[in-house]
Amino acid sequence: MTYHLPLEITREDHLWMARSAAVRGLLVTGETLDALFAELPHVTQALYEASQVSGWVFAKDAPDAKLENIVWVFELPHPILQAA
């Protein structure tokens, strides 16, 4: 089963940030969008592994999700679309 999880992307000063309300603790940053997207799999993997060891649910909207079944759905505020 595939799970579509929200990923909110914002820009503050000179830093891009990605967060997801569905994944506790997910915060990925990068000076460019390319850097942010390159870092996303590493941070996601680390959080997933931590959730498995700790026994907490990785994604609240998809309690049985495995990493290979997650598809990120990007949410970009309108002003950021113009800045990118």
N, CA, C and O atoms as a DFTB+ gen file, in Angstrom:
336 C
 N C O
     1  1       0.835      -1.176       0.000
     2  2       0.000       0.000       0.000
     3  2       0.889       1.252       0.000
     4  3       1.903       1.301       0.697
     5  1       0.504       2.244      -0.775
     6  2       1.241       3.501      -0.863
     7  2       0.563       4.541       0.026
     8  3      -0.662       4.659       0.051
     9  1       1.392       5.290       0.752
    10  2       0.892       6.349       1.609
    11  2       1.402       7.686       1.093
    12  3       2.599       7.857       0.859
    13  1       0.493       8.623       0.920
    14  2       0.854       9.974       0.479
    15  2       0.872      10.875       1.714
    16  3      -0.171      11.173       2.296
    17  1       2.068      11.301       2.100
    18  2       2.205      12.140       3.287
    19  2       2.546      13.567       2.886
    20  3       3.303      13.787       1.941
    21  1       1.981      14.548       3.613
    22  2       2.251      15.950       3.283
    23  2       3.655      16.363       3.696
    24  3       4.154      15.951       4.743
    25  1       4.277      17.169       2.875
    26  2       5.587      17.745       3.177
    27  2       5.485      19.233       2.879
    28  3       5.422      19.642       1.720
    29  1       5.469      20.036       3.930
    30  2       5.367      21.481       3.771
    31  2       6.763      22.068       3.593
    32  3       7.648      21.854       4.421
    33  1       6.947      22.801       2.519
    34  2       8.238      23.409       2.221
    35  2       8.099      24.923       2.345
    36  3       7.236      25.542       1.722
    37  1       8.970      25.497       3.163
    38  2       8.954      26.945       3.382
    39  2      10.380      27.482       3.239
    40  3      11.353      26.728       3.195
    41  1      10.465      28.778       3.170
    42  2      11.776      29.427       3.099
    43  2      11.827      30.518       4.159
    44  3      10.949      31.378       4.229
    45  1      12.856      30.468       4.972
    46  2      13.071      31.475       6.001
    47  2      14.479      32.015       5.828
    48  3      15.457      31.269       5.890
    49  1      14.569      33.293       5.615
    50  2      15.844      33.943       5.313
    51  2      16.477      33.250       4.104
    52  3      15.906      33.289       3.014
    53  1      17.620      32.629       4.266
    54  2      18.307      31.979       3.145
    55  2      18.298      30.457       3.279
    56  3      19.194      29.779       2.776
    57  1      17.284      29.928       3.957
    58  2      17.249      28.501       4.229
    59  2      15.891      27.918       3.855
    60  3      14.850      28.433       4.265
    61  1      15.911      26.846       3.078
    62  2      14.696      26.102       2.766
    63  2      14.467      25.087       3.879
    64  3      15.418      24.505       4.402
    65  1      13.187      24.874       4.244
    66  2      12.841      23.918       5.294
    67  2      11.685      23.049       4.843
    68  3      10.765      23.505       4.164
    69  1      11.752      21.788       5.236
    70  2      10.661      20.854       4.965
    71  2      10.235      20.217       6.284
    72  3      11.060      19.752       7.070
    73  1       8.932      20.211       6.498
    74  2       8.348      19.603       7.694
    75  2       7.139      18.793       7.257
    76  3       6.559      19.029       6.198
    77  1       6.774      17.832       8.098
    78  2       5.553      17.077       7.837
    79  2       4.787      16.929       9.136
    80  3       5.338      16.479      10.140
    81  1       3.526      17.306       9.117
    82  2       2.672      17.128      10.290
    83  2       2.425      15.653      10.562
    84  3       2.027      15.288      11.668
    85  1       2.654      14.797       9.567
    86  2       2.410      13.364       9.721
    87  2       3.563      12.621      10.371
    88  3       3.382      11.508      10.865
    89  1       4.763      13.229      10.379
    90  2       5.944      12.542      10.911
    91  2       6.550      13.390      12.027
    92  3       7.094      14.467      11.785
    93  1       6.446      12.889      13.229
    94  2       6.956      13.608      14.404
    95  2       8.469      13.819      14.287
    96  3       9.225      12.875      14.058
    97  1       8.887      15.058      14.446
    98  2      10.303      15.374      14.456
    99  2      10.940      15.623      13.103
   100  3      12.130      15.932      13.038
   101  1      10.184      15.498      12.022
   102  2      10.778      15.682      10.697
   103  2      11.027      17.161      10.422
   104  3      10.094      17.962      10.357
   105  1      12.280      17.499      10.266
   106  2      12.691      18.837       9.852
   107  2      13.949      18.666       9.018
   108  3      14.978      18.196       9.505
   109  1      13.851      19.050       7.771
   110  2      14.978      18.959       6.849
   111  2      15.266      20.369       6.362
   112  3      14.343      21.122       6.052
   113  1      16.542      20.730       6.294
   114  2      16.907      22.060       5.840
   115  2      17.949      21.979       4.732
   116  3      18.666      20.987       4.597
   117  1      18.015      23.044       3.947
   118  2      19.013      23.136       2.903
   119  2      19.102      24.557       2.384
   120  3      18.116      25.293       2.385
   121  1      20.285      24.935       1.941
   122  2      20.450      26.273       1.382
   123  2      19.790      26.392       0.015
   124  3      19.438      27.489      -0.419
   125  1      19.622      25.255      -0.664
   126  2      18.911      25.212      -1.943
   127  2      17.862      24.109      -1.864
   128  3      17.912      23.252      -0.981
   129  1      16.916      24.140      -2.794
   130  2      15.940      23.052      -2.838
   131  2      16.616      21.725      -3.169
   132  3      16.232      20.684      -2.635
   133  1      17.617      21.754      -4.045
   134  2      18.352      20.525      -4.358
   135  2      18.996      19.938      -3.110
   136  3      18.941      18.727      -2.896
   137  1      19.605      20.783      -2.288
   138  2      20.238      20.315      -1.054
   139  2      19.197      19.750      -0.092
   140  3      19.429      18.725       0.548
   141  1      18.054      20.419       0.007
   142  2      16.979      19.940       0.870
   143  2      16.505      18.568       0.424
   144  3      16.372      17.661       1.246
   145  1      16.250      18.404      -0.872
   146  2      15.749      17.126      -1.373
   147  2      16.801      16.028      -1.299
   148  3      16.456      14.853      -1.177
   149  1      18.070      16.389      -1.368
   150  2      19.138      15.396      -1.222
   151  2      19.214      14.898       0.218
   152  3      19.550      13.739       0.463
   153  1      18.907      15.765       1.159
   154  2      18.983      15.412       2.578
   155  2      17.734      14.685       3.074
   156  3      17.811      13.932       4.045
   157  1      16.601      14.893       2.434
   158  2      15.326      14.320       2.868
   159  2      15.377      12.805       3.083
   160  3      14.909      12.342       4.123
   161  1      15.919      12.013       2.161
   162  2      15.946      10.555       2.400
   163  2      16.773      10.159       3.626
   164  3      16.418       9.213       4.329
   165  1      17.862      10.868       3.887
   166  2      18.721      10.541       5.026
   167  2      18.008      10.815       6.353
   168  3      18.048       9.998       7.273
   169  1      17.368      11.958       6.431
   170  2      16.654      12.318       7.658
   171  2      15.458      11.387       7.857
   172  3      15.196      10.935       8.971
   173  1      14.743      11.108       6.784
   174  2      13.591      10.212       6.869
   175  2      14.021       8.829       7.337
   176  3      13.368       8.239       8.198
   177  1      15.100       8.311       6.789
   178  2      15.616       6.991       7.181
   179  2      15.982       6.975       8.667
   180  3      15.643       6.031       9.381
   181  1      16.665       8.005       9.127
   182  2      17.064       8.073      10.535
   183  2      15.849       8.114      11.463
   184  3      15.826       7.437      12.491
   185  1      14.849       8.903      11.103
   186  2      13.636       8.962      11.926
   187  2      12.876       7.645      11.900
   188  3      12.338       7.216      12.921
   189  1      12.830       7.005      10.740
   190  2      12.144       5.724      10.633
   191  2      12.826       4.687      11.524
   192  3      12.155       3.960      12.255
   193  1      14.147       4.618      11.465
   194  2      14.885       3.664      12.283
   195  2      14.701       3.956      13.772
   196  3      14.559       3.035      14.577
   197  1      14.704       5.232      14.132
   198  2      14.480       5.605      15.533
   199  2      13.089       5.197      15.991
   200  3      12.913       4.757      17.127
   201  1      12.102       5.340      15.116
   202  2      10.737       4.944      15.485
   203  2      10.633       3.439      15.688
   204  3       9.899       2.981      16.563
   205  1      11.357       2.671      14.893
   206  2      11.332       1.218      15.030
   207  2      11.967       0.775      16.350
   208  3      11.454      -0.119      17.024
   209  1      13.072       1.398      16.709
   210  2      13.772       1.065      17.954
   211  2      12.954       1.509      19.172
   212  3      12.878       0.797      20.173
   213  1      12.350       2.682      19.072
   214  2      11.621       3.259      20.204
   215  2      10.204       2.729      20.348
   216  3       9.600       2.843      21.415
   217  1       9.677       2.153      19.282
   218  2       8.321       1.625      19.333
   219  2       7.228       2.648      19.097
   220  3       6.055       2.370      19.348
   221  1       7.601       3.847      18.612
   222  2       6.563       4.809      18.302
   223  2       6.223       4.763      16.813
   224  3       7.011       4.297      15.989
   225  1       5.049       5.251      16.499
   226  2       4.548       5.220      15.125
   227  2       5.303       6.256      14.297
   228  3       5.382       7.422      14.682
   229  1       5.856       5.832      13.164
   230  2       6.613       6.733      12.302
   231  2       5.726       7.804      11.686
   232  3       6.052       8.989      11.753
   233  1       4.616       7.405      11.092
   234  2       3.703       8.352      10.435
   235  2       2.317       8.183      11.032
   236  3       1.710       7.118      10.924
   237  1       1.822       9.237      11.661
   238  2       0.550       9.115      12.384
   239  2      -0.617       8.769      11.475
   240  3      -1.572       8.136      11.925
   241  1      -0.570       9.164      10.212
   242  2      -1.664       8.863       9.290
   243  2      -1.471       7.523       8.582
   244  3      -2.334       7.080       7.824
   245  1      -0.334       6.888       8.836
   246  2      -0.010       5.614       8.190
   247  2       0.792       4.762       9.167
   248  3       1.997       4.585       8.986
   249  1       0.138       4.231      10.202
   250  2       0.869       3.556      11.277
   251  2       1.684       2.333      10.855
   252  3       2.652       1.982      11.530
   253  1       1.320       1.691       9.775
   254  2       2.060       0.501       9.344
   255  2       2.939       0.768       8.113
   256  3       3.378      -0.166       7.442
   257  1       3.189       2.040       7.826
   258  2       3.943       2.419       6.621
   259  2       5.403       2.000       6.721
   260  3       6.028       2.107       7.776
   261  1       5.917       1.532       5.626
   262  2       7.341       1.268       5.453
   263  2       7.876       2.391       4.552
   264  3       7.123       2.980       3.776
   265  1       9.157       2.677       4.658
   266  2       9.716       3.784       3.867
   267  2       9.472       3.633       2.372
   268  3       9.203       4.618       1.685
   269  1       9.563       2.430       1.872
   270  2       9.379       2.226       0.435
   271  2       7.946       2.459      -0.016
   272  3       7.672       2.499      -1.216
   273  1       7.022       2.615       0.941
   274  2       5.623       2.835       0.593
   275  2       5.191       4.290       0.762
   276  3       4.012       4.610       0.612
   277  1       6.139       5.169       1.072
   278  2       5.800       6.574       1.310
   279  2       6.100       7.420       0.084
   280  3       7.180       7.343      -0.502
   281  1       5.125       8.223      -0.284
   282  2       5.272       9.205      -1.349
   283  2       4.991      10.561      -0.706
   284  3       3.934      10.765      -0.107
   285  1       5.940      11.484      -0.832
   286  2       5.764      12.815      -0.264
   287  2       4.931      13.672      -1.213
   288  3       5.164      13.681      -2.421
   289  1       3.972      14.381      -0.663
   290  2       3.140      15.321      -1.405
   291  2       3.572      16.710      -0.957
   292  3       3.352      17.099       0.190
   293  1       4.187      17.455      -1.869
   294  2       4.743      18.755      -1.525
   295  2       3.669      19.817      -1.452
   296  3       2.789      19.901      -2.308
   297  1       3.762      20.632      -0.403
   298  2       2.877      21.776      -0.218
   299  2       3.750      23.017      -0.202
   300  3       4.561      23.203       0.705
   301  1       3.582      23.856      -1.198
   302  2       4.368      25.086      -1.293
   303  2       3.450      26.287      -1.171
   304  3       2.523      26.439      -1.967
   305  1       3.695      27.151      -0.181
   306  2       2.904      28.385      -0.107
   307  2       3.094      29.204      -1.379
   308  3       4.184      29.209      -1.952
   309  1       2.071      29.883      -1.820
   310  2       2.069      30.628      -3.073
   311  2       3.259      31.574      -3.244
   312  3       3.877      31.546      -4.308
   313  1       3.620      32.413      -2.261
   314  2       4.758      33.329      -2.458
   315  2       6.076      32.586      -2.718
   316  3       6.941      33.094      -3.430
   317  1       6.227      31.417      -2.158
   318  2       7.464      30.656      -2.376
   319  2       7.535      30.165      -3.804
   320  3       8.617      30.117      -4.389
   321  1       6.419      29.806      -4.367
   322  2       6.420      29.364      -5.759
   323  2       6.974      30.454      -6.657
   324  3       7.693      30.164      -7.614
   325  1       6.653      31.689      -6.363
   326  2       7.144      32.800      -7.169
   327  2       8.636      33.038      -6.941
   328  3       9.336      33.470      -7.857
   329  1       9.137      32.759      -5.721
   330  2      10.536      33.001      -5.386
   331  2      11.445      31.910      -5.953
   332  3      12.621      32.160      -6.221
   333  1      10.918      30.729      -6.132
   334  2      11.724      29.611      -6.615
   335  2      11.965      29.804      -8.074
   336  3      12.627      28.980      -8.705
